[in-house]
Amino acid sequence: MAQVRFIHTADLHLGSPFTGVSGLASAQRKRLADSVYVAFDTLIDYTLKEKPDFMLIAGDIYDGEDRTLRAQYKFQKGMERLNEAGIPVVISHGNHDHLGGGWKRFDLPANVHVFNDEVSSHSLIISGNKVTVTGFSYGERHVKEARILEFPQADETSAYHIGMLHGSMDGDSSHAVYAPFRKEQLLSKNYDYWALGHIHLRQILHSDPCIVYPGNIQGRHRKETGPKGFYDVCISNGETSLQFIRTSAVCFETLEVSCKEMMHMNELIDACTAVAERYINENNAVMAVLHLKDVDEYAGELLEGIPEEALLEAIQESLESSTADAWITGIVVGEDWGETRVSAIGEKISTTMSEWQQSDWKWVLKDLYQHPKASRYLNPLTDELIKEIANEAIPKIHKAMRAGE
């Protein structure tokens, strides 16, 4: 059977506003806002270079149902470039860019086929072989019914039959559940490939046949971490190969930095800079939260009393001087440091309390013993009572500190 090669992408979210990001300079904000368009250009440039047989876009081309003019214009120009190269494109709109939204319509070129809101099939002739693609577009934002029930069985007259579905697995609570399906329902159709969209986490639900979420092409907030992109898919002689192609211009990430035995601030700043530079060399620009791990007593003393803002400023200045394309948006200190810090402070309190004299205890408890009502129920503050209070207080102090009280 002849080989077929295509691009499977989804969730472009052109026009995405990006959320949960603050404290950036104007140039950085613009670069972040433009990153989704840079990712789209990478998608188009790769497709023109590799010249696959066709492209599938499984929903959410735009971020909102109103579709900004810039996003539509950018997409229309990308489709024109593919049209000039003779590369067909098949589109199914999703919940974000459903057909019922209001927008200024752009005329897409003849190489683009857009499914309407009914499940239907579109055929392509690739090297003399018929390839059938079946799918639908969302007619409105909320499609709660299982549209998979409307998909036909595989067309036996086609060399390959591909399904396009923008939706989520039944019971998956990680995203809003739209057009729910069960994996068994997809497999029962006997298609050669399922091109899914809607879930922004790249994942392969099944390998024979492939049931694939490519994820989105550009992360848009801190929860969408790591490199993003699309799949270059090749089906030949019953075998399917997938090549992930990265498009994300900026990656959101949590970068881990070991602080073990660090005693000087320049060591910490240099380590943070090195981790960011290493990530950038392997990927692209990064917007990261730093996770400081292995914080022992030495590093703990180093970090004690330093405002996060001051540390962030110093690290960012180091990154800027190193020309590393990274922005640090936050710092998280590992749980091991929390336990070490609680233990150290707890020991300090215990030691201090053990050195108190009766006069110190009377001063600490004077408000209680001088209270006109409470004092009537208190026993005299003897050495024995002081010892009893101390023995009960110390474990409670440690427990309260571990609970963050």
C-alpha positions in Angstrom: 0.0 0.0 0.0 1.3 3.5 -0.9 2.7 5.7 1.8 0.9 8.7 3.1 2.5 11.6 5.0 0.7 14.4 6.7 0.9 17.1 9.4 -1.3 16.7 12.5 -1.7 19.9 14.5 -4.4 21.3 16.8 -5.1 24.0 19.3 -3.2 26.8 17.6 -5.0 29.4 19.8 -4.0 32.3 17.6 -4.7 35.5 19.5 -4.2 34.0 22.9 -3.9 36.7 25.6 -1.6 34.7 27.9 -2.6 34.6 31.6 -1.0 34.6 35.0 2.2 36.4 33.8 3.2 39.8 35.4 6.3 41.8 36.1 7.6 41.8 32.5 9.1 44.7 30.6 7.2 45.9 27.6 9.5 44.2 25.1 9.1 40.9 27.0 5.4 41.2 27.0 5.3 41.8 23.3 7.6 38.8 22.6 5.3 36.6 24.7 2.2 37.9 22.9 3.9 37.3 19.5 5.1 33.8 20.5 2.0 32.0 19.3 2.3 33.7 15.8 6.0 32.7 15.7 5.0 29.1 16.5 2.4 29.2 13.7 5.1 30.5 11.3 7.3 27.6 12.3 4.5 25.2 11.5 3.9 26.7 8.1 7.6 27.0 7.3 8.3 23.3 8.2 5.3 22.2 6.1 6.5 24.1 3.1 10.0 22.7 3.5 9.0 19.1 4.0 6.0 19.1 1.5 3.8 16.4 3.1 0.7 15.2 1.3 -1.7 17.3 3.4 -2.3 19.0 6.8 -4.9 18.3 9.5 -5.9 21.0 12.0 -8.1 19.4 14.7 -9.8 22.4 16.2 -9.2 25.7 18.1 -7.3 27.6 15.5 -8.3 30.7 17.3 -8.4 31.4 21.0 -11.8 33.0 21.1 -15.1 32.8 19.2 -14.7 36.4 18.1 -11.5 35.7 16.3 -9.3 38.8 16.3 -8.5 40.3 12.9 -4.8 39.8 13.4 -5.2 36.1 14.1 -7.5 35.6 11.1 -5.3 37.5 8.8 -2.2 35.6 9.9 -4.0 32.3 9.4 -5.3 33.2 6.0 -1.9 34.2 4.8 -0.5 30.9 6.1 -3.1 29.0 4.2 -2.3 30.9 1.0 1.3 29.9 1.3 0.3 26.3 1.5 -2.1 26.7 -1.4 0.7 28.1 -3.6 2.7 24.9 -2.7 -0.3 22.7 -3.5 -0.7 21.3 0.0 -4.3 20.5 1.0 -5.5 21.4 4.5 -8.5 19.8 6.3 -10.0 21.8 9.3 -12.4 20.9 12.0 -13.3 23.8 14.3 -13.5 23.3 18.1 -15.1 24.8 21.1 -13.0 28.0 21.0 -13.4 28.8 17.3 -16.9 27.3 16.8 -18.9 28.2 13.7 -21.5 30.1 15.7 -19.0 32.8 16.8 -19.1 36.4 15.5 -16.1 37.5 13.3 -15.2 39.3 10.1 -14.9 36.4 7.7 -11.7 35.9 5.6 -11.9 34.0 2.3 -9.7 30.9 2.6 -8.0 29.6 -0.5 -9.2 26.5 -2.5 -6.8 24.1 -0.8 -8.6 24.4 2.5 -11.6 22.1 3.4 -13.6 23.1 6.5 -16.0 20.6 8.0 -19.5 21.9 8.9 -21.3 21.0 12.1 -22.4 17.6 10.7 -20.2 14.6 10.7 -19.1 14.1 7.1 -16.2 12.8 5.0 -13.7 14.4 2.7 -11.6 12.5 0.2 -8.1 13.3 -1.0 -6.3 11.5 -3.8 -2.6 10.9 -2.8 -0.3 9.2 -5.4 -3.4 7.7 -7.0 -4.8 6.4 -3.7 -8.0 7.6 -2.0 -7.5 8.9 1.5 -10.8 9.6 3.5 -10.9 12.1 6.4 -14.0 12.1 8.6 -14.8 14.9 11.1 -17.1 17.8 12.1 -16.8 21.3 13.4 -18.5 22.6 16.5 -21.6 24.5 15.6 -21.6 26.1 19.0 -19.2 26.3 22.0 -20.7 23.6 24.2 -20.9 20.2 22.4 -21.7 17.8 25.2 -23.1 14.9 23.2 -20.9 12.0 22.1 -20.5 12.8 18.4 -18.4 9.7 17.9 -21.6 7.8 17.6 -22.2 9.5 14.3 -18.9 8.5 12.7 -19.2 5.8 10.0 -17.2 2.6 9.8 -14.0 2.9 7.8 -14.4 3.2 4.0 -13.2 0.0 2.5 -12.6 1.7 -0.9 -10.0 4.0 0.7 -6.4 3.2 1.1 -6.5 5.1 4.4 -9.3 6.4 6.6 -8.5 9.1 9.2 -10.8 10.4 11.9 -10.6 14.0 13.2 -12.2 14.7 16.6 -11.9 17.7 18.9 -12.9 16.4 22.3 -12.0 14.6 25.4 -12.1 11.1 26.8 -15.2 10.3 28.7 -14.5 10.9 32.4 -11.4 13.0 31.9 -11.7 16.0 34.3 -8.4 17.7 33.3 -10.3 19.8 30.7 -13.9 20.8 30.1 -15.5 17.6 28.7 -16.7 18.3 25.1 -17.7 15.7 22.5 -16.8 12.8 24.9 -15.6 9.5 23.6 -14.2 6.2 24.8 -11.0 4.8 23.3 -12.9 1.6 22.5 -15.4 3.6 20.4 -12.6 5.0 18.3 -11.0 1.6 17.8 -14.3 0.1 16.7 -14.4 2.3 13.6 -11.3 0.6 12.2 -9.7 3.9 11.1 -6.0 4.0 10.3 -5.4 7.1 12.5 -7.2 9.4 14.9 -6.2 13.1 14.8 -7.4 14.5 18.1 -7.5 18.0 19.5 -8.7 19.9 22.7 -6.2 18.5 25.2 -3.1 20.6 25.3 -0.9 17.9 26.8 0.9 15.9 24.0 0.0 12.2 24.4 -0.5 9.0 22.4 -3.6 7.2 23.6 -3.1 4.1 21.4 -0.4 3.0 19.0 -2.0 0.5 16.6 -3.9 2.4 15.2 -2.5 5.7 16.5 -4.8 7.8 18.6 -3.0 11.1 19.1 -3.2 14.4 20.8 -0.4 16.7 19.5 -1.0 19.3 22.2 -1.0 23.0 21.4 1.8 24.7 19.5 2.7 27.3 22.2 2.3 27.2 25.9 0.1 30.0 27.2 0.6 29.9 31.0 2.6 28.2 33.7 0.6 25.0 33.7 1.4 24.4 30.0 5.0 23.5 30.5 7.7 22.2 28.2 8.2 22.3 24.5 5.0 22.4 22.3 4.5 21.6 18.7 2.9 19.1 16.2 3.4 15.7 14.7 4.8 14.8 11.3 3.0 11.5 10.6 3.8 8.8 8.1 1.7 5.7 7.5 3.2 3.0 5.3 2.5 -0.8 5.0 0.4 -0.8 8.1 3.1 1.0 10.2 2.7 4.5 11.6 5.7 6.7 12.5 5.4 9.9 14.5 7.9 12.7 14.6 7.3 15.5 17.1 8.3 18.9 15.7 8.8 21.7 18.3 7.2 25.1 17.5 7.1 26.9 20.9 9.0 30.2 20.8 8.9 30.5 24.6 8.6 27.5 27.0 7.0 27.7 30.4 8.9 25.5 32.8 9.9 24.8 36.4 13.7 24.6 36.6 15.3 22.7 39.5 18.4 24.1 41.2 20.4 22.1 43.7 21.6 24.3 46.6 23.5 21.6 48.5 26.4 23.0 50.6 26.1 26.4 49.1 27.5 29.0 51.4 27.8 32.1 49.2 25.2 34.0 47.3 27.2 34.2 44.1 27.2 30.3 44.1 23.4 30.3 44.1 23.0 33.0 41.5 25.6 31.3 39.2 23.8 27.9 39.6 20.4 29.5 38.7 22.0 31.1 35.7 23.6 27.9 34.6 20.4 25.9 34.8 18.5 28.4 32.7 21.3 28.6 30.1 21.4 24.8 29.8 17.7 24.6 29.3 17.8 27.4 26.6 20.6 25.6 24.7 18.4 22.5 24.5 15.1 24.3 23.8 14.1 27.9 23.2 13.5 30.9 25.4 12.0 30.0 28.8 9.7 31.7 31.3 10.5 29.8 34.4 9.8 29.3 38.1 13.0 28.2 39.9 12.6 25.3 42.4 15.5 25.5 44.9 16.1 21.9 46.1 18.6 20.3 48.6 18.5 23.3 50.9 20.6 22.2 53.8 21.6 24.2 56.9 24.3 26.1 54.9 22.0 27.1 52.1 19.2 27.7 54.7 21.3 30.3 56.5 22.1 31.9 53.1 18.5 32.2 52.2 17.3 33.3 55.6 15.7 36.7 55.6 16.2 37.4 51.9 13.1 38.8 50.2 12.1 36.8 47.1 11.9 40.0 45.1 15.6 40.8 45.8 16.7 37.3 44.9 14.6 37.4 41.7 16.1 40.8 40.7 19.7 39.5 41.2 19.1 36.3 39.2 17.4 38.2 36.4 20.2 40.7 36.2 22.7 37.8 36.0 20.7 36.2 33.2 20.5 39.5 31.2 24.3 40.0 31.5 24.8 36.4 30.2 22.5 37.1 27.2 20.4 34.0 28.3 16.9 34.3 26.9 15.2 33.5 30.1 12.7 35.2 32.5 12.4 34.0 36.1 8.9 34.7 37.4 9.0 33.0 40.8 11.1 31.1 43.3 9.9 28.0 45.2 11.9 26.6 48.0 11.8 22.8 48.3 10.0 20.9 51.0 13.3 19.6 52.4 14.2 23.2 53.2 10.9 23.7 54.9 11.5 20.7 57.2 15.1 21.8 57.9 14.0 25.3 58.7 11.2 24.2 60.9 13.5 21.8 62.8 16.2 24.5 63.2 13.8 27.1 64.5 12.1 24.6 66.7 15.4 23.7 68.3 16.2 27.4 68.8 12.9 28.0 70.6 13.4 24.9 72.7 16.9 26.0 73.7 15.7 29.5 74.5 12.8 28.2 76.6 15.1 25.9 78.6 17.2 28.9 79.7 14.2 30.9 81.0 14.0 31.6 84.7 10.8 31.7 86.7 10.8 35.5 86.3 10.9 35.1 82.5 8.0 32.7 82.6 6.0 35.2 84.8 6.8 38.0 82.3 5.7 35.8 79.3 2.5 34.7 81.1 1.7 37.9 82.9 -1.3 38.9 80.6 -2.9 35.5 81.4 -2.2 35.6 85.1 -3.3 39.2 85.4 -6.6 38.6 83.6 -9.5 39.3 86.1 -11.5 36.2 85.1 -8.9 33.7 83.8 -6.5 34.1 86.8 -9.1 32.6 89.2 -8.7 29.2 87.4 -4.9 29.1 87.3 -2.6 27.3 89.6 0.4 29.1 91.2 3.3 29.3 88.8 5.7 26.9 90.5 8.9 25.4 89.0 7.0 22.1 88.6 4.2 23.8 86.7 6.7 25.6 84.5 8.4 22.3 83.6 5.0 20.8 82.7 4.1 23.7 80.5 7.4 23.6 78.7 7.2 19.8 78.1 3.7 20.3 76.5 4.5 23.5 74.6 7.5 22.4 72.6 5.9 19.5 70.6 2.9 21.8 69.9 5.2 24.5 68.6 6.8 22.0 66.2 3.5 20.7 65.0 2.1 24.2 64.4 5.2 25.2 62.4 5.0 22.1 60.2 1.3 22.9 59.5 2.3 26.4 58.5 0.4 28.0 61.4 
